Amino acid sequence: MVFVLLTTTGWTARQDGEQDPDARTEALLAWEDATLGGRGLPSAEAGAAELARFFGTLDPRQRRALTRRHPLVVGNLDGVPVRLRYQANRIALRRAAAAEAERHADPRLSPVGRHLAGRRMNRFTSLLEDGRQILAFDPTGGGRVAEVFGDLRRAERVSVVVPGADVDVLTFERTRMKYAAPVGMAQAVRAEQRRTAPGVRTATIAWADYTAPRGASVDAATGELAQAGARRLTELVAGLPGAGRVALLCHSYGSVVCGLAARDPDIAARVTDVAVAGSPGMRAGSAEDLAPGVAVWAMRTPDDWIADVPYLSLGDLGHGADPVSPAFGARRLATGSATGHTGYFTPGTESLANLAAIGSGAYGSAELH
């Protein structure tokens, strides 16, 4: 019966086909074997605090040397100074763009392969544009990336936009349906915050630094990818510079990631709010299942198809209770003129205004449903 429900509401079989993880694996192996000044380097799996202490012992020359030699590692280590991560990821992006350009020109590659190489080359080149602050970048498979808008070190409030399914390096930003992609979402939140709360120093992160499920797949109906994403999200929060309070603004499957991350009691040291839009569930029975002190907000447009997904939990299948139901206990936010499953971050909508208000801490201006 559960299988029939999932099938008839759009959940289909697993969709694979990612590339081999050569670049990331090679980078990590090189990091493990490397030394600096006769001493070994910390594990890439070390916590943000340990990595921050290590990089704090290095002089500028040593930091530059590690960044040049191991950009694909340094650029993805939570706890490393953000400006160093930005520099490392620019180096990694230049190398990745050059590799894709070489693949694109390879006559042995199929037309489909050359087309994909060209798209990836163009995306990496776009991410290299002046002024872009790339906090994380990994070209493995579909690719992962995170971008910062604003100054993380000085921000009083940090909004982390966590997207849902079908997000990778190629769909990180779009021209068409701009505000359904992570960059457009984060830019819309930041612009709205600067308009409505100009006295608050804000920064926004477009965070697609986890492996998202493909389409309406079994992966989207289970928790394996969300659990891995939640670990990465908690590490991100732990490694953020400054003392700014953090709000997680989570769309669709991203709300599953946020729900799991927000169970960690340590996350409440920085995270004040979790706001979910178009959620299939948060892997929680109620808002009380999340860390104490974290406020939970939820919204759903009247015509969002996600309402037809079964809100159930059977083993690892399904994501639990409906966050907009009164029994869940979240504060339900109004969506106004927003429509469908992808319209929550569209400028001019009440849904965007509410998400921006939560992110900037302007709770009094948030409109409830």
N, C-alpha and C positions, 0 to 999 in steps of 0.2 A: 504493500500500500504506500509506504514512504517513497519507494522508488518511482511509483506512478505519479505521486504528487510532485516530486522533484522534476520528473521528465515533463509533465504537462505545464509546469510553471516556468520552463525555460532552462533548467539545469541539465546539461548534457555531459557527454563523456569527457575525460581528460584530454587536453590538447597539448601535445609535446612539440618538439622540433627546435629547441634552442641550440645554439652553437656550442662547441666544446670550450671548456673554461681555461684555455691555454694561457692567456695573458695574466689573469689573476693568479693562477696556480704558480706560474713561473716567477711572478713578482714576489709572492710569499716565500717560495723556496729560496730565492736570492736574499731576501731579508733575514731568514733564519740562519743562513750561512755567513752573513756579513758581520764585520766588527768595526768599531770606531775607536781609534786611539788605544787599540789593544784590548778592548772589552766588548763583550757581546751586546747585541741589541735586545731590548725587551720583547716579549712575545707580542705578536700582532693581536692576540686574543686578550691581552692584559686590560685591566679596567682603566677608565678615563683618568682616575686619580694617579695611578702608577705611571701612566704615559705622560701625564702633565709634569710629574716630578722629574722623570727622565729628561724630557726636553728642556725643563727649567735648568738643568745642569750644563747644557750645551752652550757654547759661545756661538755668535752669528755665523762664523765660518763653518763650524760643524753642522749647524742646522741647514745651511745652504748645501753642504756636501751630501747630507742624507736626502734632501729634497731632490737634488739632481739625479742621484743614483737610484732612488727608490720612490719615484713620484706616485706610483699606483698604490703603494702602501701608505706613505706619509699622508697623502690626500684623503685617506679614509679612516684615519685613526682618531677616535673621539678622545679629547683631552689634549691634542696637539693645538697650539695657537692657531686661530682661524685664518689669520693672514698667511701663515705658512701652508695651511691646507689649500687656500686659494691658489698660491703659487705652484704647489705640487700638482694640483689638478689641471692647471694650464699646461704644464709640461706633459702630463699624461694625455691630455686631449690632443695636443699637437702631434704626439707620437701615434695616437690612435687614428687621427685623421690621415696621417701619412700612410699608415698601414692599409687603411681602407682605399686610399687613392691608388696604391699599388695593386690591390686586389681588383679594383674597378678596371684597371688597364690590362689585367691579365687575360689574354685571349683564350686561355684554357677554361675560364670560368663560364658557367652557363649564363644565358641572358638574365634569368631570374637572379642568379647570384651576383651578377654585375650590377643589376638594378638595386639590390639590397645594399651592396657595398657603396654605391653612389649616394643612396639616402643616408646611410650612416656617416659617410664622409661629410655630407652637407650639414647634418645635425651637429657633429663634433665641431665643425667650423663655426656654426652659429653660436655654440656655447663658448667659443673663444672670443666673441666680440668684446670690445673694450667695455670695462665697467662691470662685467658680469662676475659674480662672486659664487663660484662653484664649490660647495662645501663637501661634496662627495661625488665620485665618478668611478664607475667600474664598467668596462665595455663587455664583460662576460655575458654570453647568451644574449637576451634581449637588451641588457644594459640597465644599470641603476644610476641615479643621479639625484642630487639635491642642490638647490640654489637659494641663496640668502638675498633678501631685499631689505636694506637698512643696515644699521650698525649693531651687531649682536652684543658687542662689549658694553655699549652704552645704553642699550634698550632697557626701559622699565617694564615693558610687556613684550613677550615674544609669542607670535602665533605660528604654530606648526600645522600646515595643511597636509593632511594624510589622504591621498586619493585611493580609489578602489581598483577594480579589475581592469585589465587591458592597458595598464600603464607600464611603459618601458622607456628607453632613451628616445625612441622615435616618436612616441606619443606624449612626451614630456611637455611639449608646447605645440600649439597648432595655430594656423591662421583661421581656418574654418572651425567653428565651434570652439573659439579661443577659451571661453570661460568654463569649458568642460575638461580642460587639461590643467595639470598642476601649476605651470607657470602663470597661466591666465587666472586661475583661482587665487593664487597668492598675490598677484599684482592687484586684483580687484579688492581683496581684503585690505591690502596696504593703502591703496588709494582712498578707500572708504574711511579707514581709520585716520588718515591725515586730513580728510575733509571734516570729519565729525568730532575728532578728538585731537586737534592740533597741538595741544599742550602736553600730550603724552608721548614720550619717546618710544616708538614702536619699531619692531623688526618682524619680518615674516619669512618663513622657510617653506619653499615648495619641496616637500620631502617625498621623493619617489625612490628612496634608498632601500627598498625591499623587493623581493620577487613577488609580483602580484599575479593572481590567477588569470588565465586566459578565458575571456568570455564567460558564458554560462556553463561552466565545467564542474566536474566533481570537486576539483580543487576549490572552487568558489563556494561549495556547499559544506566543506570540511575545514578543519582548523590548522592543518599542518603549516601552510604558508603564513597564516596569521600569527601563529606562535613564533615562527622564525622572525617575522616582521616586528612583533612586539619586543623581542629581545633587542633588535637593532634600535627600535624607537626608545626604549629605556636607556640604552647606551648613549644615544644622541642627547637625551635630556641631561644625563649625568655629566656629559662632557661640555655642555654649553658654557661659554664664558660669561662673566658678569654675574649680576644678581637678579636679573629680570624675571618676573613671574611668567609662567608658561601656560598657554591654552592650546589644547589639541582640537583642531577643527577637522572633523573626519567625515569623509563621504563614502557611502556605499560599503564595499568590503573593507575600506579603510577603517570603518567604525568597529569592525571585528578586531582588527589590529589594536586599535585604541582601547577597546574594552579589556583585552588581555593585558596590555601594558599598564593600564590604570589599576590593575589588581595589586601591583607591586607597591607595598607601603612606602618604599623609599622614594617613589616618584612624586609623592605629595610634598616633598621638600621644595620642589620647583613648580609642579603643575597645580594650578588652582581650578581649572575647568576643563571638561571634555564636552564638546558640542558635536552631535552627530546629525547628519542629514541623509535621508534616503537609506536608512540602515536596515540590513537584513537581520540584525541582532548583534549583541555585544558579548556573546558567550557568558551572559550573566542572567540570573533570575530576576534581579532588580538592581536599582542604582546603589543599594546598600552593599552589594557584593564588591563594589569598587573601593579603592583606598579611602579611608576616612579623611574628610577635609576636602575632597575633590567634588566640586559641584558638577552635576550632570544635566545637560540640556539636550533636547531632541526636537527634530522638525521633519515633516514630510508633506509634500504637496498633495493636493487631492487627487491628482491624476498620475502619481508616481506608480509605475508597475511593480515596484518592490513590495507594495502592500499585498500583492497576490502570492508572494513567496511564503511557504509554510513557516510560521514562527514556532519551531520545535527543536528539540534536542534529543537525539537518540544515538548514544555512543558519541562518535565524532561527527555525526551527521547533523547538520542544522546548527544555528547560532543562538538558539534560545529565545527568550521573551522579546516581544515587540517594544522597543524603547519609547514609542510615543503612546503606548497604552497607559491609562491612569495607574494600573497596578504596578507598573515598573518603577514609578516614582521619580522619573526625570521631569524637569520643568519643560513644558512643551512650548516651543517658539513658533510664532506666526511666520508664514511664508509669503503672504501677500500675493503679488502678481507672478511669482515664480511658477514655472510649469515643468512637468515631466520629471525625469530622474536626474537630468544633468543641468537643470536651470538654477540651482541654489546659489551659485556664485555670480550670477549675471548682474551687472551694474544696474542700479535703479530698483532692484527688487527688495522687498522687506526682509527676505531671507538673508541676503548679503549684509544688509544693515545690521541685522541681529547677530550674525556671525562676527562681524567686525566689532560690534559693541562688546561681545563676550571677550574677544581677543584683547581689546584695549582696557578691559575692566570697567567699562561704562555701563554697569548693570541696570542703572535706572532708565536708560534709553532703550533697553531690549523690550520688544513687544511680545507678550505671551499669546498663545493661541486661545 
